[in-house]
Amino acid sequence: MGTADPQARLTDRAGRCTRPARAAAARAGALSCPPALAPTARLTRPSTKDERRSVDPAPDIAPRPSTDTAPDPLGELRRELDAIDAILLDALLLRFRCIHRIGAAKGSHSIPVMQPQRVRSVLRRATKFAEEHRLNPTALQDVFAVLITEACRQEESVDRSADPDLARASSWDRVEEIVREIQDRAHSAHR
């Protein structure tokens, strides 16, 4: 079966980006995996003889040289962020596919969709991760609250595709609404 660690699918044993991670980066227009997944330092691990041996992973692809006369200070960073977003979207797709299988298993065994102890476990794991990595725990809790809410909705098999054209149009209209909300929050945070 699959591994529980999603990072394991993005990097190989030497820490190099795997083919799916490189493919996601390429779809986002980046020339290589995000630096967070492409190690630059030498990695060491103990050998079976209690000795340490070095593993020096080669970079996947050399950085893109700038051909512009005026360098774009955000261009490469935005390409990197786009590559990370592509990996995140691929991970979300894997999560949603797993949710469908979980929903089917719950349905065939008459297990309730809402599992409060499971929700607590997921939120605690997100909180611990945030604290360990000096991130905002509330932000990660909010992200997982949205993911869990959507998981429950999917597991209950709520049919949102009654009018696919209407659903598609409202999804795209919502993009602009979300952009405005983010702008409002960003501006109010600086006041």
Sequence and secondary structure as in RCSB ss.txt:
>XXXX:A:sequence
MGTADPQARLTDRAGRCTRPARAAAARAGALSCPPALAPTARLTRPSTKDERRSVDPAPDIAPRPSTDTAPDPLG
ELRRELDAIDAILLDALLLRFRCIHRIGAAKGSHSIPVMQPQRVRSVLRRATKFAEEHRLNPTALQDVFAVLITE
ACRQEESVDRSADPDLARASSWDRVEEIVREIQDRAHSAHR
>XXXX:A:secstr
   S HHHHHB TTS B HHHHHHHHHTT SS  TTTS  S EEEE TTS EEEE    SS       SS  TTH
HHHHHHHHHHHHHHHHHHHHHHHHHHHHHHHHHTT  S  HHHHHHHHHHHHHHHHHTT  HHHHHHHHHHHHHH
HHHHHTT    SSHHHHHHHHHHHHHHHHHHHHHHHHHHT 
